[in-house]
Amino acid sequence: MISLDLHRKTHEEALHLVDIFIKQHLHELPLEIITGNSERMQSIVKEVTDTYGLRCGVMNHFNLGTLIINEQL
């Protein structure tokens, strides 16, 4: 699975990087985005995925700092 790590990125950088990452890999779903435990960073990822009509959720309940991006059901 292709991944993007947002550690040490500003919120502004993250918004731009997530958008580019999804555009580049839209046909390679699922994608993994590592946000850490920042609620704001996770919110940024969810905002961008919503604009593409994609589903975004945590990897699992043991790793809440990684989001998986999939197609909508």
HTML snippet that shows the backbone in 3Dmol.js (N, CA, C, O; Angstrom):
<script src="https://3Dmol.org/build/3Dmol-min.js"></script>
<div id="view" style="width:600px;height:400px;position:relative"></div>
<script>
const pdb = `
ATOM      1  N   MET A   1       0.856  -1.178   0.000  1.00  0.00           N
ATOM      2  CA  MET A   1       0.000   0.000   0.000  1.00  0.00           C
ATOM      3  C   MET A   1       0.903   1.242   0.000  1.00  0.00           C
ATOM      4  O   MET A   1       1.875   1.323   0.751  1.00  0.00           O
ATOM      5  N   ILE A   2       0.565   2.176  -0.837  1.00  0.00           N
ATOM      6  CA  ILE A   2       1.333   3.421  -0.931  1.00  0.00           C
ATOM      7  C   ILE A   2       0.968   4.308   0.253  1.00  0.00           C
ATOM      8  O   ILE A   2      -0.202   4.415   0.620  1.00  0.00           O
ATOM      9  N   SER A   3       1.981   4.948   0.851  1.00  0.00           N
ATOM     10  CA  SER A   3       1.694   5.753   2.038  1.00  0.00           C
ATOM     11  C   SER A   3       2.340   7.131   1.969  1.00  0.00           C
ATOM     12  O   SER A   3       3.310   7.361   1.246  1.00  0.00           O
ATOM     13  N   LEU A   4       1.767   8.031   2.747  1.00  0.00           N
ATOM     14  CA  LEU A   4       2.261   9.395   2.909  1.00  0.00           C
ATOM     15  C   LEU A   4       2.371   9.647   4.401  1.00  0.00           C
ATOM     16  O   LEU A   4       1.409   9.431   5.138  1.00  0.00           O
ATOM     17  N   ASP A   5       3.528  10.100   4.854  1.00  0.00           N
ATOM     18  CA  ASP A   5       3.759  10.386   6.268  1.00  0.00           C
ATOM     19  C   ASP A   5       3.745  11.896   6.466  1.00  0.00           C
ATOM     20  O   ASP A   5       4.546  12.612   5.865  1.00  0.00           O
ATOM     21  N   LEU A   6       2.837  12.380   7.308  1.00  0.00           N
ATOM     22  CA  LEU A   6       2.693  13.817   7.537  1.00  0.00           C
ATOM     23  C   LEU A   6       3.401  14.304   8.795  1.00  0.00           C
ATOM     24  O   LEU A   6       3.256  15.466   9.177  1.00  0.00           O
ATOM     25  N   HIS A   7       4.162  13.432   9.438  1.00  0.00           N
ATOM     26  CA  HIS A   7       4.932  13.878  10.605  1.00  0.00           C
ATOM     27  C   HIS A   7       5.853  15.024  10.198  1.00  0.00           C
ATOM     28  O   HIS A   7       6.436  15.007   9.113  1.00  0.00           O
ATOM     29  N   ARG A   8       5.979  16.011  11.066  1.00  0.00           N
ATOM     30  CA  ARG A   8       6.838  17.181  10.879  1.00  0.00           C
ATOM     31  C   ARG A   8       6.380  18.106   9.750  1.00  0.00           C
ATOM     32  O   ARG A   8       7.152  18.949   9.292  1.00  0.00           O
ATOM     33  N   LYS A   9       5.149  17.958   9.303  1.00  0.00           N
ATOM     34  CA  LYS A   9       4.589  18.852   8.288  1.00  0.00           C
ATOM     35  C   LYS A   9       3.633  19.823   8.968  1.00  0.00           C
ATOM     36  O   LYS A   9       2.964  19.469   9.939  1.00  0.00           O
ATOM     37  N   THR A  10       3.573  21.049   8.455  1.00  0.00           N
ATOM     38  CA  THR A  10       2.610  22.008   8.994  1.00  0.00           C
ATOM     39  C   THR A  10       1.227  21.657   8.448  1.00  0.00           C
ATOM     40  O   THR A  10       1.100  20.869   7.511  1.00  0.00           O
ATOM     41  N   HIS A  11       0.216  22.239   9.034  1.00  0.00           N
ATOM     42  CA  HIS A  11      -1.148  21.984   8.567  1.00  0.00           C
ATOM     43  C   HIS A  11      -1.317  22.475   7.128  1.00  0.00           C
ATOM     44  O   HIS A  11      -1.988  21.831   6.322  1.00  0.00           O
ATOM     45  N   GLU A  12      -0.715  23.602   6.816  1.00  0.00           N
ATOM     46  CA  GLU A  12      -0.793  24.136   5.457  1.00  0.00           C
ATOM     47  C   GLU A  12      -0.094  23.207   4.465  1.00  0.00           C
ATOM     48  O   GLU A  12      -0.616  22.939   3.383  1.00  0.00           O
ATOM     49  N   GLU A  13       1.080  22.722   4.837  1.00  0.00           N
ATOM     50  CA  GLU A  13       1.796  21.768   3.979  1.00  0.00           C
ATOM     51  C   GLU A  13       0.979  20.499   3.794  1.00  0.00           C
ATOM     52  O   GLU A  13       0.891  19.962   2.690  1.00  0.00           O
ATOM     53  N   ALA A  14       0.384  20.027   4.876  1.00  0.00           N
ATOM     54  CA  ALA A  14      -0.391  18.786   4.827  1.00  0.00           C
ATOM     55  C   ALA A  14      -1.547  18.897   3.854  1.00  0.00           C
ATOM     56  O   ALA A  14      -1.798  17.970   3.083  1.00  0.00           O
ATOM     57  N   LEU A  15      -2.243  19.999   3.877  1.00  0.00           N
ATOM     58  CA  LEU A  15      -3.378  20.199   2.966  1.00  0.00           C
ATOM     59  C   LEU A  15      -2.918  20.057   1.513  1.00  0.00           C
ATOM     60  O   LEU A  15      -3.569  19.386   0.713  1.00  0.00           O
ATOM     61  N   HIS A  16      -1.822  20.677   1.189  1.00  0.00           N
ATOM     62  CA  HIS A  16      -1.282  20.628  -0.169  1.00  0.00           C
ATOM     63  C   HIS A  16      -0.764  19.224  -0.506  1.00  0.00           C
ATOM     64  O   HIS A  16      -1.053  18.700  -1.582  1.00  0.00           O
ATOM     65  N   LEU A  17      -0.008  18.620   0.401  1.00  0.00           N
ATOM     66  CA  LEU A  17       0.578  17.299   0.154  1.00  0.00           C
ATOM     67  C   LEU A  17      -0.477  16.209  -0.006  1.00  0.00           C
ATOM     68  O   LEU A  17      -0.351  15.343  -0.873  1.00  0.00           O
ATOM     69  N   VAL A  18      -1.510  16.249   0.823  1.00  0.00           N
ATOM     70  CA  VAL A  18      -2.573  15.236   0.741  1.00  0.00           C
ATOM     71  C   VAL A  18      -3.305  15.347  -0.589  1.00  0.00           C
ATOM     72  O   VAL A  18      -3.607  14.336  -1.223  1.00  0.00           O
ATOM     73  N   ASP A  19      -3.589  16.572  -1.008  1.00  0.00           N
ATOM     74  CA  ASP A  19      -4.278  16.766  -2.282  1.00  0.00           C
ATOM     75  C   ASP A  19      -3.442  16.209  -3.438  1.00  0.00           C
ATOM     76  O   ASP A  19      -3.964  15.483  -4.284  1.00  0.00           O
ATOM     77  N   ILE A  20      -2.177  16.536  -3.479  1.00  0.00           N
ATOM     78  CA  ILE A  20      -1.290  16.036  -4.542  1.00  0.00           C
ATOM     79  C   ILE A  20      -1.170  14.521  -4.478  1.00  0.00           C
ATOM     80  O   ILE A  20      -1.226  13.848  -5.508  1.00  0.00           O
ATOM     81  N   PHE A  21      -1.004  13.977  -3.269  1.00  0.00           N
ATOM     82  CA  PHE A  21      -0.855  12.537  -3.077  1.00  0.00           C
ATOM     83  C   PHE A  21      -2.069  11.776  -3.601  1.00  0.00           C
ATOM     84  O   PHE A  21      -1.924  10.766  -4.289  1.00  0.00           O
ATOM     85  N   ILE A  22      -3.257  12.260  -3.275  1.00  0.00           N
ATOM     86  CA  ILE A  22      -4.475  11.584  -3.736  1.00  0.00           C
ATOM     87  C   ILE A  22      -4.611  11.699  -5.255  1.00  0.00           C
ATOM     88  O   ILE A  22      -4.964  10.723  -5.918  1.00  0.00           O
ATOM     89  N   LYS A  23      -4.336  12.871  -5.809  1.00  0.00           N
ATOM     90  CA  LYS A  23      -4.405  13.032  -7.269  1.00  0.00           C
ATOM     91  C   LYS A  23      -3.470  12.058  -7.975  1.00  0.00           C
ATOM     92  O   LYS A  23      -3.850  11.434  -8.966  1.00  0.00           O
ATOM     93  N   GLN A  24      -2.252  11.928  -7.467  1.00  0.00           N
ATOM     94  CA  GLN A  24      -1.249  11.077  -8.106  1.00  0.00           C
ATOM     95  C   GLN A  24      -1.573   9.591  -7.992  1.00  0.00           C
ATOM     96  O   GLN A  24      -1.202   8.805  -8.863  1.00  0.00           O
ATOM     97  N   HIS A  25      -2.260   9.207  -6.925  1.00  0.00           N
ATOM     98  CA  HIS A  25      -2.460   7.783  -6.654  1.00  0.00           C
ATOM     99  C   HIS A  25      -3.935   7.383  -6.591  1.00  0.00           C
ATOM    100  O   HIS A  25      -4.277   6.360  -5.998  1.00  0.00           O
ATOM    101  N   LEU A  26      -4.794   8.175  -7.192  1.00  0.00           N
ATOM    102  CA  LEU A  26      -6.239   7.936  -7.136  1.00  0.00           C
ATOM    103  C   LEU A  26      -6.624   6.560  -7.663  1.00  0.00           C
ATOM    104  O   LEU A  26      -7.610   5.979  -7.208  1.00  0.00           O
ATOM    105  N   HIS A  27      -5.871   6.037  -8.605  1.00  0.00           N
ATOM    106  CA  HIS A  27      -6.201   4.738  -9.196  1.00  0.00           C
ATOM    107  C   HIS A  27      -5.426   3.588  -8.554  1.00  0.00           C
ATOM    108  O   HIS A  27      -5.357   2.487  -9.101  1.00  0.00           O
ATOM    109  N   GLU A  28      -4.840   3.864  -7.379  1.00  0.00           N
ATOM    110  CA  GLU A  28      -4.069   2.841  -6.676  1.00  0.00           C
ATOM    111  C   GLU A  28      -4.600   2.621  -5.254  1.00  0.00           C
ATOM    112  O   GLU A  28      -3.841   2.255  -4.356  1.00  0.00           O
ATOM    113  N   LEU A  29      -5.881   2.840  -5.058  1.00  0.00           N
ATOM    114  CA  LEU A  29      -6.498   2.691  -3.733  1.00  0.00           C
ATOM    115  C   LEU A  29      -6.436   1.242  -3.272  1.00  0.00           C
ATOM    116  O   LEU A  29      -6.471   0.338  -4.106  1.00  0.00           O
ATOM    117  N   PRO A  30      -6.347   0.998  -1.986  1.00  0.00           N
ATOM    118  CA  PRO A  30      -6.360   1.942  -0.874  1.00  0.00           C
ATOM    119  C   PRO A  30      -5.007   2.623  -0.691  1.00  0.00           C
ATOM    120  O   PRO A  30      -3.965   2.118  -1.111  1.00  0.00           O
ATOM    121  N   LEU A  31      -5.063   3.792  -0.044  1.00  0.00           N
ATOM    122  CA  LEU A  31      -3.877   4.559   0.286  1.00  0.00           C
ATOM    123  C   LEU A  31      -3.780   4.695   1.803  1.00  0.00           C
ATOM    124  O   LEU A  31      -4.783   4.609   2.511  1.00  0.00           O
ATOM    125  N   GLU A  32      -2.574   4.905   2.283  1.00  0.00           N
ATOM    126  CA  GLU A  32      -2.337   5.056   3.718  1.00  0.00           C
ATOM    127  C   GLU A  32      -1.746   6.435   3.965  1.00  0.00           C
ATOM    128  O   GLU A  32      -0.785   6.834   3.306  1.00  0.00           O
ATOM    129  N   ILE A  33      -2.326   7.165   4.921  1.00  0.00           N
ATOM    130  CA  ILE A  33      -1.787   8.463   5.303  1.00  0.00           C
ATOM    131  C   ILE A  33      -1.551   8.451   6.807  1.00  0.00           C
ATOM    132  O   ILE A  33      -2.469   8.245   7.600  1.00  0.00           O
ATOM    133  N   ILE A  34      -0.300   8.677   7.173  1.00  0.00           N
ATOM    134  CA  ILE A  34       0.104   8.662   8.581  1.00  0.00           C
ATOM    135  C   ILE A  34       0.016  10.087   9.099  1.00  0.00           C
ATOM    136  O   ILE A  34       0.719  10.978   8.625  1.00  0.00           O
ATOM    137  N   THR A  35      -0.860  10.291  10.081  1.00  0.00           N
ATOM    138  CA  THR A  35      -1.096  11.626  10.627  1.00  0.00           C
ATOM    139  C   THR A  35      -0.567  11.781  12.039  1.00  0.00           C
ATOM    140  O   THR A  35      -0.433  12.903  12.526  1.00  0.00           O
ATOM    141  N   GLY A  36      -0.266  10.680  12.702  1.00  0.00           N
ATOM    142  CA  GLY A  36      -0.008  10.764  14.130  1.00  0.00           C
ATOM    143  C   GLY A  36      -1.337  10.984  14.829  1.00  0.00           C
ATOM    144  O   GLY A  36      -2.395  10.760  14.241  1.00  0.00           O
ATOM    145  N   ASN A  37      -1.290  11.415  16.061  1.00  0.00           N
ATOM    146  CA  ASN A  37      -2.533  11.561  16.832  1.00  0.00           C
ATOM    147  C   ASN A  37      -3.146  12.956  16.754  1.00  0.00           C
ATOM    148  O   ASN A  37      -4.034  13.281  17.542  1.00  0.00           O
ATOM    149  N   SER A  38      -2.691  13.775  15.828  1.00  0.00           N
ATOM    150  CA  SER A  38      -3.208  15.129  15.682  1.00  0.00           C
ATOM    151  C   SER A  38      -4.614  15.108  15.093  1.00  0.00           C
ATOM    152  O   SER A  38      -4.814  14.686  13.954  1.00  0.00           O
ATOM    153  N   GLU A  39      -5.569  15.561  15.869  1.00  0.00           N
ATOM    154  CA  GLU A  39      -6.950  15.625  15.386  1.00  0.00           C
ATOM    155  C   GLU A  39      -7.074  16.595  14.215  1.00  0.00           C
ATOM    156  O   GLU A  39      -7.835  16.350  13.278  1.00  0.00           O
ATOM    157  N   ARG A  40      -6.327  17.692  14.270  1.00  0.00           N
ATOM    158  CA  ARG A  40      -6.386  18.679  13.177  1.00  0.00           C
ATOM    159  C   ARG A  40      -5.843  18.073  11.890  1.00  0.00           C
ATOM    160  O   ARG A  40      -6.413  18.282  10.820  1.00  0.00           O
ATOM    161  N   MET A  41      -4.743  17.323  11.984  1.00  0.00           N
ATOM    162  CA  MET A  41      -4.161  16.701  10.790  1.00  0.00           C
ATOM    163  C   MET A  41      -5.135  15.683  10.206  1.00  0.00           C
ATOM    164  O   MET A  41      -5.289  15.600   8.988  1.00  0.00           O
ATOM    165  N   GLN A  42      -5.784  14.918  11.057  1.00  0.00           N
ATOM    166  CA  GLN A  42      -6.772  13.943  10.586  1.00  0.00           C
ATOM    167  C   GLN A  42      -7.955  14.652   9.941  1.00  0.00           C
ATOM    168  O   GLN A  42      -8.508  14.171   8.952  1.00  0.00           O
ATOM    169  N   SER A  43      -8.333  15.772  10.489  1.00  0.00           N
ATOM    170  CA  SER A  43      -9.433  16.560   9.926  1.00  0.00           C
ATOM    171  C   SER A  43      -9.071  17.077   8.536  1.00  0.00           C
ATOM    172  O   SER A  43      -9.915  17.090   7.640  1.00  0.00           O
ATOM    173  N   ILE A  44      -7.841  17.495   8.355  1.00  0.00           N
ATOM    174  CA  ILE A  44      -7.376  17.969   7.048  1.00  0.00           C
ATOM    175  C   ILE A  44      -7.478  16.845   6.022  1.00  0.00           C
ATOM    176  O   ILE A  44      -7.968  17.057   4.913  1.00  0.00           O
ATOM    177  N   VAL A  45      -7.016  15.653   6.389  1.00  0.00           N
ATOM    178  CA  VAL A  45      -7.080  14.507   5.474  1.00  0.00           C
ATOM    179  C   VAL A  45      -8.530  14.209   5.114  1.00  0.00           C
ATOM    180  O   VAL A  45      -8.839  13.960   3.949  1.00  0.00           O
ATOM    181  N   LYS A  46      -9.415  14.232   6.095  1.00  0.00           N
ATOM    182  CA  LYS A  46     -10.828  13.938   5.837  1.00  0.00           C
ATOM    183  C   LYS A  46     -11.470  14.993   4.945  1.00  0.00           C
ATOM    184  O   LYS A  46     -12.304  14.664   4.102  1.00  0.00           O
ATOM    185  N   GLU A  47     -11.090  16.255   5.122  1.00  0.00           N
ATOM    186  CA  GLU A  47     -11.615  17.330   4.266  1.00  0.00           C
ATOM    187  C   GLU A  47     -11.235  17.084   2.802  1.00  0.00           C
ATOM    188  O   GLU A  47     -12.067  17.213   1.904  1.00  0.00           O
ATOM    189  N   VAL A  48      -9.974  16.732   2.580  1.00  0.00           N
ATOM    190  CA  VAL A  48      -9.507  16.505   1.215  1.00  0.00           C
ATOM    191  C   VAL A  48     -10.173  15.265   0.619  1.00  0.00           C
ATOM    192  O   VAL A  48     -10.613  15.297  -0.530  1.00  0.00           O
ATOM    193  N   THR A  49     -10.251  14.188   1.375  1.00  0.00           N
ATOM    194  CA  THR A  49     -10.866  12.970   0.838  1.00  0.00           C
ATOM    195  C   THR A  49     -12.338  13.201   0.517  1.00  0.00           C
ATOM    196  O   THR A  49     -12.857  12.632  -0.443  1.00  0.00           O
ATOM    197  N   ASP A  50     -13.006  14.018   1.297  1.00  0.00           N
ATOM    198  CA  ASP A  50     -14.413  14.346   1.012  1.00  0.00           C
ATOM    199  C   ASP A  50     -14.554  15.028  -0.347  1.00  0.00           C
ATOM    200  O   ASP A  50     -15.520  14.773  -1.065  1.00  0.00           O
ATOM    201  N   THR A  51     -13.609  15.887  -0.706  1.00  0.00           N
ATOM    202  CA  THR A  51     -13.705  16.582  -1.993  1.00  0.00           C
ATOM    203  C   THR A  51     -13.553  15.612  -3.162  1.00  0.00           C
ATOM    204  O   THR A  51     -14.023  15.895  -4.264  1.00  0.00           O
ATOM    205  N   TYR A  52     -12.908  14.486  -2.936  1.00  0.00           N
ATOM    206  CA  TYR A  52     -12.746  13.466  -3.974  1.00  0.00           C
ATOM    207  C   TYR A  52     -13.823  12.379  -3.885  1.00  0.00           C
ATOM    208  O   TYR A  52     -13.838  11.453  -4.696  1.00  0.00           O
ATOM    209  N   GLY A  53     -14.712  12.491  -2.913  1.00  0.00           N
ATOM    210  CA  GLY A  53     -15.757  11.488  -2.751  1.00  0.00           C
ATOM    211  C   GLY A  53     -15.213  10.151  -2.281  1.00  0.00           C
ATOM    212  O   GLY A  53     -15.747   9.099  -2.634  1.00  0.00           O
ATOM    213  N   LEU A  54     -14.151  10.188  -1.483  1.00  0.00           N
ATOM    214  CA  LEU A  54     -13.524   8.964  -0.982  1.00  0.00           C
ATOM    215  C   LEU A  54     -13.851   8.748   0.485  1.00  0.00           C
ATOM    216  O   LEU A  54     -14.215   9.682   1.200  1.00  0.00           O
ATOM    217  N   ARG A  55     -13.717   7.514   0.918  1.00  0.00           N
ATOM    218  CA  ARG A  55     -13.942   7.139   2.315  1.00  0.00           C
ATOM    219  C   ARG A  55     -12.605   7.159   3.036  1.00  0.00           C
ATOM    220  O   ARG A  55     -11.588   6.726   2.494  1.00  0.00           O
ATOM    221  N   CYS A  56     -12.615   7.663   4.256  1.00  0.00           N
ATOM    222  CA  CYS A  56     -11.403   7.782   5.065  1.00  0.00           C
ATOM    223  C   CYS A  56     -11.700   7.261   6.467  1.00  0.00           C
ATOM    224  O   CYS A  56     -12.656   7.700   7.107  1.00  0.00           O
ATOM    225  N   GLY A  57     -10.881   6.328   6.943  1.00  0.00           N
ATOM    226  CA  GLY A  57     -11.082   5.798   8.288  1.00  0.00           C
ATOM    227  C   GLY A  57      -9.768   5.359   8.901  1.00  0.00           C
ATOM    228  O   GLY A  57      -8.762   5.208   8.208  1.00  0.00           O
ATOM    229  N   VAL A  58      -9.792   5.155  10.213  1.00  0.00           N
ATOM    230  CA  VAL A  58      -8.568   4.731  10.897  1.00  0.00           C
ATOM    231  C   VAL A  58      -8.170   3.327  10.462  1.00  0.00           C
ATOM    232  O   VAL A  58      -9.014   2.508  10.100  1.00  0.00           O
ATOM    233  N   MET A  59      -6.887   3.071  10.505  1.00  0.00           N
ATOM    234  CA  MET A  59      -6.368   1.768  10.092  1.00  0.00           C
ATOM    235  C   MET A  59      -6.959   0.664  10.963  1.00  0.00           C
ATOM    236  O   MET A  59      -7.474  -0.333  10.457  1.00  0.00           O
ATOM    237  N   ASN A  60      -6.879   0.853  12.268  1.00  0.00           N
ATOM    238  CA  ASN A  60      -7.494  -0.057  13.230  1.00  0.00           C
ATOM    239  C   ASN A  60      -7.528   0.657  14.576  1.00  0.00           C
ATOM    240  O   ASN A  60      -7.002   1.761  14.711  1.00  0.00           O
ATOM    241  N   HIS A  61      -8.136   0.038  15.551  1.00  0.00           N
ATOM    242  CA  HIS A  61      -8.301   0.698  16.848  1.00  0.00           C
ATOM    243  C   HIS A  61      -7.034   0.679  17.684  1.00  0.00           C
ATOM    244  O   HIS A  61      -7.001   1.257  18.770  1.00  0.00           O
ATOM    245  N   PHE A  62      -6.004   0.032  17.198  1.00  0.00           N
ATOM    246  CA  PHE A  62      -4.718   0.035  17.879  1.00  0.00           C
ATOM    247  C   PHE A  62      -3.795   1.087  17.280  1.00  0.00           C
ATOM    248  O   PHE A  62      -2.808   1.476  17.904  1.00  0.00           O
ATOM    249  N   ASN A  63      -4.111   1.551  16.072  1.00  0.00           N
ATOM    250  CA  ASN A  63      -3.299   2.554  15.383  1.00  0.00           C
ATOM    251  C   ASN A  63      -4.215   3.658  14.877  1.00  0.00           C
ATOM    252  O   ASN A  63      -4.601   3.668  13.708  1.00  0.00           O
ATOM    253  N   LEU A  64      -4.555   4.573  15.748  1.00  0.00           N
ATOM    254  CA  LEU A  64      -5.481   5.644  15.392  1.00  0.00           C
ATOM    255  C   LEU A  64      -4.803   6.764  14.618  1.00  0.00           C
ATOM    256  O   LEU A  64      -5.477   7.671  14.133  1.00  0.00           O
ATOM    257  N   GLY A  65      -3.488   6.716  14.496  1.00  0.00           N
ATOM    258  CA  GLY A  65      -2.729   7.759  13.820  1.00  0.00           C
ATOM    259  C   GLY A  65      -2.464   7.466  12.353  1.00  0.00           C
ATOM    260  O   GLY A  65      -1.693   8.179  11.710  1.00  0.00           O
ATOM    261  N   THR A  66      -3.086   6.435  11.818  1.00  0.00           N
ATOM    262  CA  THR A  66      -2.939   6.114  10.400  1.00  0.00           C
ATOM    263  C   THR A  66      -4.335   5.987   9.782  1.00  0.00           C
ATOM    264  O   THR A  66      -5.181   5.236  10.267  1.00  0.00           O
ATOM    265  N   LEU A  67      -4.547   6.730   8.718  1.00  0.00           N
ATOM    266  CA  LEU A  67      -5.841   6.706   8.031  1.00  0.00           C
ATOM    267  C   LEU A  67      -5.705   5.945   6.717  1.00  0.00           C
ATOM    268  O   LEU A  67      -4.688   6.036   6.028  1.00  0.00           O
ATOM    269  N   ILE A  68      -6.745   5.196   6.390  1.00  0.00           N
ATOM    270  CA  ILE A  68      -6.796   4.437   5.133  1.00  0.00           C
ATOM    271  C   ILE A  68      -7.849   5.100   4.248  1.00  0.00           C
ATOM    272  O   ILE A  68      -8.968   5.369   4.683  1.00  0.00           O
ATOM    273  N   ILE A  69      -7.467   5.354   3.005  1.00  0.00           N
ATOM    274  CA  ILE A  69      -8.352   6.002   2.040  1.00  0.00           C
ATOM    275  C   ILE A  69      -8.827   4.945   1.052  1.00  0.00           C
ATOM    276  O   ILE A  69      -8.021   4.248   0.436  1.00  0.00           O
ATOM    277  N   ASN A  70     -10.149   4.835   0.907  1.00  0.00           N
ATOM    278  CA  ASN A  70     -10.774   3.866  -0.001  1.00  0.00           C
ATOM    279  C   ASN A  70     -11.856   4.543  -0.807  1.00  0.00           C
ATOM    280  O   ASN A  70     -12.245   5.681  -0.542  1.00  0.00           O
ATOM    281  N   GLU A  71     -12.333   3.810  -1.802  1.00  0.00           N
ATOM    282  CA  GLU A  71     -13.473   4.304  -2.577  1.00  0.00           C
ATOM    283  C   GLU A  71     -14.721   4.258  -1.710  1.00  0.00           C
ATOM    284  O   GLU A  71     -14.818   3.464  -0.774  1.00  0.00           O
ATOM    285  N   GLN A  72     -15.674   5.124  -2.037  1.00  0.00           N
ATOM    286  CA  GLN A  72     -16.963   5.084  -1.347  1.00  0.00           C
ATOM    287  C   GLN A  72     -17.675   3.787  -1.695  1.00  0.00           C
ATOM    288  O   GLN A  72     -17.509   3.256  -2.793  1.00  0.00           O
ATOM    289  N   LEU A  73     -18.447   3.292  -0.785  1.00  0.00           N
ATOM    290  CA  LEU A  73     -19.212   2.068  -1.042  1.00  0.00           C
ATOM    291  C   LEU A  73     -20.436   2.361  -1.879  1.00  0.00           C
ATOM    292  O   LEU A  73     -21.201   1.449  -2.195  1.00  0.00           O
TER     293      LEU A  73
END
`;
const viewer = $3Dmol.createViewer("view");
viewer.addModel(pdb, "pdb");
viewer.setStyle({}, {cartoon: {color: "spectrum"}});
viewer.zoomTo();
viewer.render();
</script>
